Amino acid sequence: MPEHHRFTKDTRVTLAPATWHDIGFDHRGDGTADVRVLALEGRYDLSVGVTLMGVTPGTEVQLRAVEFDAGGGALSERPAGSAVHAIGRGRFAYSWKGTVPEGGWVGVRVIQFGQSDAHLVSAEADVFTWPA
């Protein structure tokens, strides 16, 4: 039976253009704060949604899952989900399923290709995990 984990972020983060940013969630369902690790070794099913403001109209925004080794090095940057919006703000969603090797973990990154900084104003993630 899988375990369910929920993560939320409600602090604003500035996103410089054309730079991948790791999303650090403010809270995990158990009250843990400042969370980057969404799943540990084993199988996972991740769904994440973010809200961005101040995005240059017509800008591409991408989200992706990243699998890290025990030392924090990126093992696998999963394919990015990509969307374009037209009004300066947007809600973007992404999902991925995978397996994290022993000692590894999964996080999420976001990038925006606007002409100036944008702001991530909220995010939430739901993750189902199965031990290895």
Secondary structure, DSSP 8 states (H G I E B T S, - for coil): --EEEEEEE-S-EEE-TT--EE--EEEETTS-EEE---EEEEEEEEEEEEEEES--TT-EEEEEEEEE-TTS-EEEE---EEEE-SSSEEEEEEEEEEEEEEEEEEEEEEEE--SS-EEEEEEEEEEEEE--
